[in-house]
């Protein structure tokens, strides 16, 4: 029997079809074996892609070098089929192998099913992404891959339409790259999904979204998740009416129909790649044979009828039937493929486990040797306790690195008064092990390349007699003008950024000068504004994404936290997205425009730099610094500074402000006041008033909160004044407490204090509207005066009698 005639695809050879079946069957066996490994205690958790294999095979056929994936944790078959994941690497991730060669996606930092390729070499430099099949690094939050997908596709539009980017040939070939997104049907209920779909349609970008629809979201069926139970039906209004019109192409296809899937993805990808039209592929009637994850069984919530249907329409079963019916192979040949696939997975699993345990065993054995030596040499009355610790380590089943370290730390407690060679050797081993594990588990929160923001050299602003006094916004305007002229990869976007040049006009006239591709408006969609920036930055561009006001960051904080801030960490330096998020805040009035949720930010986005300039000259210097670095940053401009006069530097496009270096705004001897941003002007006002009453304040602007005072200069001020206040507009216990911990605890300033350290913060409620609301809600000069005066009264009551 000859292979059945295909309606569109003429290239499916016998070799290709059978190789696809082999990949699919290996992937299924990897899922089944992975589940067993979790239940045997060799891995902590498992989530697998069983039931989704055939659709992913079809999609992978049209995934070309230069393309990008932004998917989720069911996509293992796609990664196998594109050659970007081996079965051994798959198990290495399940076991959390920390060797980046063994587990290149995350170096053991993310649970299994979180895929990614390495865009950077060992030194943090970009590889040639046009020659690679690229996968952006997965995150767990459902729907969280969608905002980034917008940016990955938008980059292709910029590379195709901006002629000044033609030389960026390591990142694009004329914008021909498609961004492939995948998402589960239940996660299409997320706001991020709808926002990203709308943004993709507005932008008309090569974004191909595949919805893997197995009818459930864990235990919750589709009729609870989606209106009409079908995402393609409710998005039908996005379907473009004709070629050349704005909109989507929408396809529906069965997840078990190999031939139809191949035909569908051939058409879908061609539309995306050639026309730059977004596409939705709704893949229905998928199954999930093992349920959601190793945390539970789907038999608890699926009916017997549903379970029977899933067994009948299992995509591997249907693919096997199709192969037999079409004459590509007989049953014996397929049985052989299945048998070989099972053996291949078995061997890959064993190889991954052996490689994973080898390094741990070496540490375990060395620690065991040193403990045994300690037991034999110890003269302590605790010798029996040491022997117990050594025996406990010896009996550990499937030991992990922590077992040896814990044993060493416990043992050293009992010999703290001894001076033996065995103790010295164990202590030396422990110090080395802790250092090695810090590299394994704690490195790459920020860039460790030569382009780290901390390595950008300081260039001071230059002023001449001719340097004019201008509005603060004009300082920024000149800075952005210089940045756009200097580097064609720089572009800015956000609500009202384009035509009017943002609400405070720092980009005024720059769209007209550089064009809409370089300075552009967006809709009101903070989440995907950030995602658009992340994706573009992952592809070598230098976006400045504006969030109009600091309060609006709440819409995007999840993406900033889970995706951008953790990117270098979760890939162990394998990917970077040097996005600058620009916003403004502080001293803005009104419950929803209070503008200072700094504690929330500091606790959410470790992995980004948080820069808090007091004026627009400092802000411009920070922009210049970050545009030379490969770190992401949030730059918060002081909202009340756009109309204040500043002297514009002659080297506006070149000067830089170093990160983590506070600046003394006013020298003093009695008390140190630490603050930042708009509070600097208020504190300086109070310091001037206090000087009239004989109190000398040293006012320090920290300038950046992440990083914070990397040279520990603030403690030197406290050594001189012996008193310290931390002033901030956040709620009590927010950023003021953060600064106190950094200085009093980390810098050990407590050693030099003669008075209790104090914080000055806003009230716990949000500020009401109006100037009185601002005054009575947030710190003012009188609050600062009274707090400082009270501290001086406690120290010298005769010299500083009570005011009230």
C-alpha positions in Angstrom: 0.0 0.0 0.0 1.4 3.5 -0.9 1.3 6.4 1.6 -1.9 8.3 1.4 -2.0 11.4 -0.7 -1.5 14.6 1.4 -3.6 17.7 0.4 -0.9 20.2 1.0 2.3 18.6 2.2 4.3 16.7 -0.4 7.4 16.2 1.7 6.5 13.7 4.4 8.9 10.8 3.7 8.7 7.5 5.3 12.0 8.2 7.2 10.6 11.5 8.5 7.3 10.0 9.6 9.0 7.1 11.5 11.5 9.4 13.0 8.7 11.6 14.3 7.0 8.5 15.8 10.3 7.6 17.5 10.6 11.1 19.0 7.0 11.0 20.2 7.3 7.6 21.7 10.6 8.5 23.5 8.9 11.6 24.8 6.0 9.6 26.2 8.4 7.1 27.8 10.3 10.0 29.3 7.1 11.3 30.9 6.2 7.8 32.2 9.7 7.2 33.6 9.9 10.7 35.0 6.8 10.1 37.1 8.2 6.9 38.5 11.5 8.7 39.4 9.5 11.2 41.5 7.6 8.5 43.3 10.8 6.7 44.0 12.1 9.8 45.7 14.9 10.5 43.2 13.2 13.8 42.2 11.0 16.2 44.1 8.2 17.0 41.6 7.3 16.1 38.0 5.1 17.8 35.4 5.1 16.3 31.9 4.1 16.8 28.3 2.3 13.4 27.7 -0.7 13.7 25.4 0.7 16.7 23.6 3.4 14.9 21.5 2.0 14.8 18.0 1.0 18.5 17.8 4.4 19.5 18.9 6.0 17.3 16.3 4.1 19.1 13.6 4.9 22.6 15.0 8.6 21.7 15.3 8.8 21.0 11.5 8.4 24.7 10.7 10.5 26.1 13.5 13.6 27.5 11.8 17.0 28.8 13.0 16.5 32.3 14.3 12.9 31.6 15.5 12.1 31.9 19.2 9.8 29.9 21.4 8.0 31.3 24.5 6.2 28.4 25.9 5.3 26.4 29.0 6.1 23.2 30.8 4.3 20.8 28.5 6.6 21.4 25.5 9.2 18.6 25.9 8.3 16.9 22.6 8.8 20.1 20.7 12.2 20.6 22.3 13.2 17.0 21.5 12.0 17.4 17.9 13.9 20.7 17.3 17.1 19.1 18.6 17.3 21.6 21.5 16.8 19.0 24.3 18.1 15.5 24.7 16.4 12.9 26.8 19.4 12.8 29.1 19.2 16.6 29.6 15.5 16.2 30.3 16.3 13.8 33.2 19.2 16.0 34.4 16.6 18.8 34.9 14.3 16.4 36.7 17.1 15.6 39.1 18.2 19.3 39.4 21.7 18.7 38.1 23.6 21.9 38.7 26.2 21.5 35.9 25.2 23.8 33.0 26.7 21.3 30.5 24.4 18.6 31.8 21.4 20.8 32.2 21.8 23.8 30.0 18.4 25.3 30.4 18.6 26.3 34.1 21.6 24.4 35.6 19.2 22.7 38.0 17.5 25.9 39.2 14.1 25.3 37.8 11.9 22.3 38.1 11.5 19.9 35.2 9.6 21.1 32.1 11.2 24.6 32.1 13.0 24.8 28.9 15.4 27.3 27.4 18.4 27.6 25.1 21.6 29.5 25.8 21.8 32.8 23.9 25.1 33.8 25.6 28.5 32.3 25.6 30.4 31.6 28.8 31.6 35.3 29.0 28.0 36.6 28.7 28.4 37.7 25.0 25.7 37.1 22.4 25.9 34.1 20.2 24.7 34.3 16.6 20.9 33.8 17.3 20.1 33.6 13.6 21.9 30.2 13.4 20.2 28.8 16.5 16.8 27.5 17.3 16.0 29.6 20.3 13.8 29.1 23.3 13.3 31.9 25.8 13.5 30.6 29.4 10.2 29.3 30.7 8.5 30.5 33.9 5.9 28.6 35.9 3.1 31.3 36.2 0.3 30.3 33.9 0.0 32.8 31.1 3.3 34.5 32.1 5.0 33.5 28.8 2.6 35.6 26.8 3.8 39.2 27.5 7.3 38.2 26.5 6.0 36.5 23.3 4.7 39.9 22.2 8.2 41.4 22.4 9.9 38.5 20.7 7.6 38.9 17.7 7.8 42.7 17.8 11.5 42.5 17.4 11.0 40.8 14.0 8.9 43.8 12.9 11.6 46.2 13.9 14.3 44.3 12.3 12.3 44.1 9.1 11.0 47.7 8.9 13.9 49.7 10.4 16.7 49.9 7.8 19.2 51.1 10.4 19.1 47.6 12.0 20.3 45.8 8.9 23.8 45.5 10.5 22.5 43.5 13.5 22.9 40.3 11.6 23.5 38.1 14.7 19.9 38.7 15.7 17.8 38.7 12.6 17.6 38.0 8.9 15.3 40.8 7.7 12.8 40.1 10.4 11.9 36.7 9.0 11.8 35.1 12.5 8.6 33.8 13.9 7.9 33.8 17.7 6.1 30.6 18.7 4.0 30.7 21.8 2.3 27.8 23.6 -0.2 27.9 26.3 -2.7 25.5 27.9 -6.4 26.0 27.3 -7.2 26.9 30.9 -4.5 29.5 31.0 -6.2 31.4 28.2 -8.5 32.6 31.0 -5.7 34.8 32.3 -5.7 38.5 31.6 -2.1 38.3 30.4 -3.3 36.1 27.5 -6.0 38.4 26.4 -3.8 41.4 26.7 -1.1 39.8 24.7 -3.5 38.6 22.0 -4.9 42.1 21.7 -1.4 43.6 21.5 -0.3 41.2 18.9 -3.3 42.0 16.8 -2.7 45.8 17.1 1.0 45.5 16.3 0.6 43.0 13.5 3.6 40.9 14.4 4.7 37.3 13.5 3.4 35.8 16.7 2.1 32.2 16.4 0.1 31.1 19.5 -0.7 27.4 19.9 -3.3 26.5 22.5 -3.0 23.0 23.8 -6.6 22.1 24.7 -7.1 19.0 26.8 -10.4 20.2 28.2 -9.2 20.9 31.7 -7.2 23.2 34.0 -6.0 20.7 36.6 -9.4 19.5 37.7 -11.5 22.3 36.4 -13.3 21.6 33.0 -13.4 24.0 30.1 -17.0 25.2 30.7 -15.7 26.8 34.0 -12.7 28.3 32.2 -13.9 29.8 28.9 -17.0 31.3 27.5 -18.6 28.8 25.0 -15.9 26.4 26.2 -13.7 27.3 23.2 -11.0 30.0 23.0 -11.1 30.0 19.2 -14.8 30.7 19.1 -14.7 33.7 21.5 -11.7 35.1 19.6 -13.4 34.7 16.2 -13.8 38.5 16.0 -10.0 38.8 15.7 -10.1 36.9 12.4 -9.1 39.2 9.6 -11.6 39.6 6.8 -9.1 39.5 3.9 -5.4 39.4 3.2 -3.8 42.8 4.0 -6.3 43.7 6.7 -5.5 43.9 10.4 -6.3 40.9 12.5 -5.5 37.3 13.1 -5.6 34.0 11.1 -7.3 31.4 13.3 -7.0 27.7 12.8 -8.6 24.8 14.6 -7.2 21.3 14.4 -7.4 18.0 16.4 -4.5 17.2 18.6 -4.4 13.5 17.5 -4.5 14.1 13.7 -0.9 14.1 12.6 -1.6 14.8 8.9 -3.9 17.7 9.6 -1.6 19.1 12.2 1.3 19.1 9.7 -0.9 20.8 7.1 -2.2 23.4 9.6 1.3 24.4 10.8 2.6 24.7 7.3 -0.1 27.2 6.5 0.0 29.0 9.8 3.8 29.5 9.9 3.9 30.7 6.3 1.3 33.5 7.1 3.3 34.5 10.1 6.7 34.5 8.5 5.9 36.0 5.1 3.1 38.5 6.0 3.9 39.3 9.6 0.3 38.5 10.6 -0.3 36.9 14.1 -1.9 33.5 14.1 -3.8 31.4 16.7 -3.8 27.6 16.3 -6.4 26.1 18.6 -5.4 22.4 19.0 -8.4 20.6 20.4 -9.1 17.1 21.7 -5.8 16.6 23.4 -5.3 14.3 26.3 -3.2 14.3 29.5 -2.7 10.6 30.3 -0.9 11.1 33.7 -3.0 14.0 34.8 -1.7 17.4 35.7 1.5 16.5 37.7 2.8 14.1 40.2 0.9 16.0 42.9 -2.4 14.1 42.1 -4.3 11.7 40.0 -6.8 12.7 37.3 -9.0 9.7 38.1 -10.3 11.8 41.0 -12.0 14.3 38.7 -12.5 12.7 35.3 -15.5 10.5 34.6 -15.0 6.9 33.4 -16.4 8.0 30.0 -13.8 10.8 29.7 -11.0 8.5 30.7 -12.1 5.9 28.1 -12.3 8.6 25.4 -8.8 9.8 26.3 -7.5 6.3 26.0 -9.1 5.9 22.6 -7.9 9.3 21.3 -4.5 9.2 22.7 -2.4 10.9 20.0 0.3 8.2 19.9 -2.4 5.5 19.4 -4.0 7.6 16.6 -0.6 8.3 15.0 0.2 4.6 15.0 -3.1 3.8 13.4 -2.5 6.5 10.8 1.0 5.2 10.0 -0.4 1.6 9.6 -3.3 2.7 7.5 -1.2 5.0 5.3 1.4 2.2 4.6 4.4 4.0 6.1 5.3 1.0 8.2 3.8 -2.3 9.4 3.1 -3.2 13.0 6.4 -5.1 13.5 8.4 -2.1 12.4 6.5 0.2 14.9 6.9 -2.4 17.7 10.6 -2.3 17.0 10.7 1.6 17.2 8.8 1.5 20.4 11.1 -1.1 22.0 14.2 0.8 20.9 12.6 4.1 22.3 12.0 2.5 25.6 15.6 1.3 25.8 17.0 4.7 24.7 15.0 6.4 27.5 16.2 3.8 30.0 19.8 4.4 29.1 19.4 8.2 29.0 17.8 8.2 32.5 20.6 6.0 33.9 23.3 8.2 32.3 21.6 11.3 33.7 21.3 9.8 37.2 24.9 8.6 37.2 26.2 12.0 36.1 24.1 13.7 38.7 25.2 11.6 41.6 28.9 11.4 40.6 29.7 14.9 41.8 27.6 14.6 44.9 29.3 11.3 45.7 32.7 12.8 45.5 31.7 15.5 48.1 30.0 12.9 50.2 32.9 10.5 50.2 35.4 13.3 51.0 33.3 14.6 53.9 32.9 11.0 55.2 36.6 10.5 55.1 37.2 13.8 57.0 34.5 12.9 59.6 36.0 9.5 60.2 39.4 11.1 60.7 37.8 13.6 63.1 36.2 10.8 65.1 39.5 8.9 65.4 41.5 12.0 66.4 39.0 13.7 68.7 39.7 13.6 72.4 36.4 15.3 73.1 33.7 13.8 75.4 31.5 14.2 72.3 33.3 11.5 70.4 30.2 9.3 70.4 28.2 12.1 69.0 30.7 12.7 66.2 30.5 9.0 65.4 26.7 9.2 65.2 27.0 12.1 62.7 29.4 10.2 60.6 27.3 7.1 60.6 24.1 9.1 59.7 25.9 10.5 56.7 27.2 7.0 55.7 23.6 5.6 55.8 22.1 8.4 53.7 20.0 7.1 50.8 20.3 9.1 47.6 22.3 11.8 49.4 22.3 15.4 48.3 25.0 18.0 48.7 23.3 19.5 51.7 23.7 16.2 53.7 27.5 16.5 53.7 27.5 20.2 54.5 25.0 19.7 57.4 27.1 16.8 58.8 30.3 18.9 58.7 28.6 21.9 60.4 27.1 19.8 63.1 30.4 18.0 63.8 32.4 21.2 64.1 30.2 22.4 66.9 31.4 19.6 69.1 35.1 20.2 68.5 35.0 23.9 68.7 37.6 23.9 71.5 39.9 21.4 69.8 43.0 22.2 67.8 43.6 19.2 65.6 44.6 18.6 62.0 41.3 16.7 61.4 39.3 19.7 62.5 41.4 22.1 60.3 40.9 19.8 57.3 37.1 19.5 57.8 36.8 23.2 58.3 38.7 23.9 55.1 36.6 21.4 53.2 33.4 23.0 54.5 34.5 26.5 53.5 35.4 25.2 50.0 32.0 23.4 49.7 30.0 26.4 50.8 31.8 28.5 48.2 31.2 26.0 45.4 27.6 25.7 46.4 27.2 29.5 46.4 28.3 29.4 42.7 25.9 26.6 42.0 22.9 28.0 43.7 23.4 31.8 44.3 25.3 33.2 41.3 24.0 35.3 38.4 21.3 37.2 40.2 22.8 40.1 38.2 25.1 40.1 35.2 28.6 38.7 35.8 29.9 39.8 32.4 32.2 42.6 31.5 29.1 44.6 30.6 27.7 44.5 34.2 26.2 47.9 35.2 28.6 47.9 38.2 31.6 48.0 35.8 30.4 50.9 33.7 33.0 53.6 34.4 31.9 56.9 35.9 32.0 59.9 33.7 31.1 63.1 35.5 28.8 65.7 34.0 30.6 68.7 32.5 29.4 72.2 32.8 30.6 75.3 31.2 29.8 79.0 31.5 27.5 78.6 28.5 25.6 75.6 30.0 22.0 76.8 30.0 19.4 76.4 32.8 16.5 74.4 31.4 13.4 72.5 32.7 14.3 69.1 34.0 12.3 67.5 31.3 14.7 69.1 28.7 17.7 67.4 30.3 16.0 64.1 29.8 14.9 65.0 26.3 18.5 65.8 25.3 19.7 62.6 26.9 17.1 60.5 25.0 17.9 62.3 21.8 21.6 61.5 22.1 20.8 57.8 23.0 18.6 57.4 19.9 21.1 59.0 17.7 24.0 56.9 19.1 22.5 53.5 18.8 19.8 52.3 16.3 18.9 49.4 18.7 17.5 51.9 21.2 13.8 52.5 21.0 11.2 53.9 23.5 7.5 53.0 23.8 4.6 53.3 26.2 1.4 55.1 26.8 1.5 58.6 25.3 5.3 58.4 24.6 5.0 58.8 20.9 3.0 61.7 19.4 3.1 64.0 22.5 6.4 62.8 23.8 5.1 61.4 27.1 2.9 63.2 29.6 5.8 65.2 30.8 7.3 65.7 27.3 10.8 64.2 27.9 10.4 62.6 24.4 8.8 65.7 22.8 9.7 66.0 19.2 11.6 62.7 19.1 9.0 60.7 17.3 9.0 63.2 14.5 12.8 63.2 14.4 13.4 59.4 14.6 10.2 57.9 13.3 7.4 55.8 14.8 9.5 52.6 15.0 11.9 54.3 17.4 9.5 56.4 19.6 6.0 55.0 19.7 2.7 55.0 21.6 1.1 51.9 23.0 -2.3 51.0 24.4 -3.1 51.0 28.1 -1.5 47.6 28.8 1.3 47.8 31.3 1.8 44.0 31.6 2.6 43.6 27.9 4.5 46.9 27.7 7.0 45.2 30.0 6.7 41.9 28.1 7.2 43.7 24.8 10.5 45.1 26.2 11.6 41.8 27.6 11.2 40.0 24.3 12.8 42.7 22.3 15.8 42.8 24.7 16.1 39.0 24.4 16.8 39.6 20.7 19.5 42.2 21.1 17.6 45.4 21.0 17.7 48.1 23.7 14.2 49.0 24.7 13.1 51.7 27.1 9.6 50.7 28.2 7.6 53.4 30.0 5.1 52.7 32.7 3.4 56.1 33.0 3.2 56.3 36.8 4.9 54.2 39.5 1.5 53.1 40.8 0.7 51.4 37.5 3.7 49.1 38.0 1.3 46.9 39.9 -0.2 45.8 36.6 3.3 44.5 35.5 4.9 43.5 38.8 4.4 39.8 38.3 6.1 39.9 34.9 8.9 42.0 36.2 9.4 39.7 39.2 8.9 36.2 37.8 10.3 36.8 34.3 12.7 39.7 33.9 14.2 39.9 37.4 14.9 36.2 37.6 16.1 35.7 34.0 19.9 35.8 34.4 19.5 33.7 37.6 17.2 31.0 36.3 19.4 30.5 33.2 22.7 30.8 35.2 23.8 33.5 32.8 22.5 31.8 29.7 20.1 34.6 28.7 19.8 38.3 29.3 17.3 41.0 28.6 18.8 44.5 29.4 15.4 46.3 29.5 15.1 49.7 31.0 11.7 50.3 32.6 11.1 54.0 32.9 8.6 55.5 35.3 7.9 58.4 37.6 6.6 58.8 41.1 6.7 60.3 44.6 4.7 63.3 46.0 1.9 62.6 43.6 -1.5 63.2 45.3 -4.5 60.9 45.5 -5.3 57.4 46.7 -4.3 55.8 43.4 -1.5 58.0 42.5 0.5 58.1 45.7 3.6 56.9 43.9 5.9 55.4 46.4 5.4 51.6 46.9 9.1 51.1 47.1 9.1 48.3 49.7 6.9 46.2 47.3 9.3 46.9 44.5 12.4 46.1 46.5 11.0 42.8 47.7 9.7 41.8 44.3 12.3 42.5 41.7 15.7 41.4 43.1 17.7 40.8 39.9 16.9 44.3 38.5 18.6 47.5 39.5 16.3 50.0 41.2 17.5 53.6 40.6 15.9 56.5 42.3 17.5 59.8 41.1 16.6 63.1 42.9 16.6 65.1 39.7 16.6 64.7 35.9 20.4 65.2 35.5 21.0 62.2 37.8 18.3 60.3 35.9 20.0 61.0 32.6 23.3 59.7 34.0 21.6 56.5 35.0 20.1 56.1 31.5 23.5 56.5 30.0 25.0 54.0 32.5 22.3 51.3 31.9 22.4 51.7 28.1 26.1 50.7 28.3 25.3 47.6 30.5 23.6 44.3 30.0 21.5 44.5 33.2 17.8 45.4 33.5 16.8 48.4 35.5 13.8 50.3 36.9 14.5 54.0 36.8 12.0 56.1 38.9 12.1 59.8 38.0 10.9 62.3 40.6 7.5 63.5 39.4 7.8 67.0 40.8 11.1 67.7 39.0 10.1 68.1 35.3 9.5 71.8 35.5 12.3 72.6 38.0 15.3 74.3 36.5 18.6 72.4 36.1 21.8 73.1 34.3 22.2 70.8 31.3 25.6 69.1 31.1 27.7 69.7 28.0 28.3 66.0 27.7 24.6 65.1 28.1 24.9 61.8 26.1 28.1 60.6 27.7 28.2 61.2 31.4 27.3 58.4 33.7 26.2 57.9 37.3 27.6 54.9 39.1 25.3 52.5 40.8 25.4 51.9 44.5 27.3 55.1 45.3 25.5 57.5 47.6 26.2 61.2 47.4 26.5 63.6 50.4 24.3 66.6 49.6 25.2 68.4 52.8 28.0 67.8 55.2 27.1 67.8 58.9 28.3 66.6 62.3 25.2 66.0 64.6 23.0 63.6 62.7 23.0 61.6 59.4 19.8 61.6 57.4 19.6 59.0 54.6 17.1 59.4 51.9 16.5 59.4 48.1 14.4 60.8 45.2 12.0 63.6 45.8 12.5 63.4 49.6 16.0 64.9 49.0 14.5 68.4 48.5 12.3 68.1 51.6 15.1 66.8 53.8 17.4 69.6 52.6 14.8 72.1 53.4 14.5 70.7 56.9 18.3 70.6 57.3 18.5 74.3 56.5 15.8 75.0 59.1 17.6 72.9 61.7 20.9 74.7 61.1 19.2 77.9 62.3 18.8 76.1 65.7 22.3 74.9 65.9 21.8 71.3 64.6 24.2 70.2 61.8 22.7 67.5 59.5 24.6 65.4 57.1 22.2 64.6 54.2 22.9 61.6 52.1 21.2 60.7 48.8 21.6 56.9 48.3 20.8 57.4 44.5 20.1 53.7 44.0 18.4 51.2 46.2 19.4 48.1 44.3 22.4 48.1 44.6 22.6 49.9 47.9 25.8 51.7 49.0 28.2 49.0 47.7 31.3 50.7 49.4 29.6 51.1 52.8 30.1 54.8 52.8 27.1 55.6 54.9 28.5 54.0 58.0 31.5 56.4 57.8 29.0 59.3 58.2 27.4 57.5 61.2 30.9 57.1 62.8 31.1 60.9 62.7 27.6 61.9 63.8 26.6 58.9 65.9 22.9 59.3 65.0 21.0 58.3 61.9 17.5 58.7 60.4 16.1 57.0 57.3 13.6 59.1 55.5 11.2 57.8 52.9 7.7 58.2 51.4 6.8 54.5 51.6 4.6 53.0 54.3 6.3 52.3 57.7 8.5 49.3 57.4 8.9 49.7 53.7 12.0 51.1 52.1 13.0 52.9 55.3 13.3 49.6 57.1 15.2 48.2 54.1 17.7 51.1 54.4 18.0 50.7 58.1 18.8 47.0 57.8 21.5 47.7 55.2 23.2 50.4 57.3 22.6 49.4 60.9 22.9 45.7 60.5 24.9 45.0 57.3 27.3 47.9 57.7 27.3 47.5 61.5 26.5 51.1 62.1 24.9 50.1 65.4 28.4 50.1 66.9 28.6 53.8 66.5 25.1 54.9 67.6 24.5 57.1 70.6 20.8 57.3 69.9 18.1 54.9 68.7 18.1 54.8 64.9 14.8 56.3 63.5 12.8 56.0 60.4 10.5 58.7 58.9 7.9 57.3 56.6 4.4 58.0 55.3 1.2 57.0 57.1 0.0 53.5 56.5 -3.0 54.6 54.4 -2.7 55.9 50.9 -2.6 59.7 50.6 -5.9 61.5 50.0 -6.3 64.0 47.2 -5.1 67.6 47.5 -2.1 69.5 49.0 -3.4 69.1 52.5 -3.8 65.4 52.0 -0.2 65.2 50.8 1.0 67.2 53.8 -0.8 65.2 56.4 0.0 61.8 54.9 3.6 61.9 53.7 6.7 63.2 55.5 7.2 66.9 55.3 10.0 69.3 56.4 8.3 69.9 59.8 8.1 66.1 60.5 11.8 65.8 59.8 12.7 68.9 61.8 10.7 67.6 64.8 12.2 64.1 64.7 15.7 65.4 64.5 15.1 68.0 67.2 13.6 65.3 69.5 16.7 63.1 69.1 19.0 66.0 69.9 16.8 66.9 72.9 17.2 63.3 74.2 21.0 63.8 73.9 21.3 67.4 75.2 18.1 68.5 76.9 19.5 71.7 78.2 20.8 72.8 74.9 17.7 71.7 73.0 14.6 72.1 75.3 11.3 70.7 74.2 9.5 72.6 71.5 6.0 71.4 72.3 
